[in-house]
Amino acid sequence: MGRGRVQLKRIENKINRQVTFSKRRSGLLKKAHEISILCDAEVALIVFSTKGKLFEYSTDSGMDKILERYERYSYAERELAGTDSESQGNWSLEYVKLKAKIEILQKNQRHYNGEDLENMSLKELQNLEQQLDSALKQIRARKLKEKEKELAQQTPWEQPNQGQNSSSMLISQTLPSLNIGVNYEARSTRAEEEGTRPQPARPTTLMPPWMLRHVNE
């Protein structure tokens, strides 16, 4: 029959407690030495008895160097933990700020679209109107600038053609239409009519009026 499992609790008997400490201490130091050899690990073991007596073990690197290394590592761990905690707090605060900004932007966008205006005061409505007017002025100015830019980028032959076309349109609008053919035809018709009328005979010689009267009689 095997030995029963020892219950892990404080040994009340002082003598038994001291005997157990001596045995377990020797086994603990032996295990520390074994792990340092088998695993090539740096091991430092410090044990104080109930009476305050020190028992220690360290590998070849020495207790001081191992403790110094431990202090550096533990300090770095504390700094990292503090930085992480501070960073987490900063990120939480930044998240709240960004969320508030997003809500304000969404609210302004609804106002620009003419939505959710019922709860706005008169001053807020006036400010919104001024913002929209300013935006429209900027849009018109930008639009005019783009048109001027497009005109400036036209090819050289397009601009003279446009000038000639506009000049021709102005001339055609200002000058009356000339019916040359009709006027010429009318003059020709009158000339023909006048040519068919009988013309009085004209004397070929110069005679005094009283002789002409006798000749006609």
HELIX and SHEET records of a PDB file:
HELIX    1   1 LYS A   14  CYS A   39  1                                  26    
HELIX    2   2 MET A   63  TYR A  112  1                                  50    
HELIX    3   3 LEU A  122  ALA A  152  1                                  31    
HELIX    4   4 GLU A  158  THR A  174  1                                  17    
HELIX    5   5 ILE A  180  THR A  196  1                                  17    
HELIX    6   6 PRO A  209  ASN A  216  1                                   8    
SHEET    1   A 2 ALA A  44  PHE A  48  0                                        
SHEET    2   A 2 LEU A  54  SER A  58 -1                                        
END                                                                             
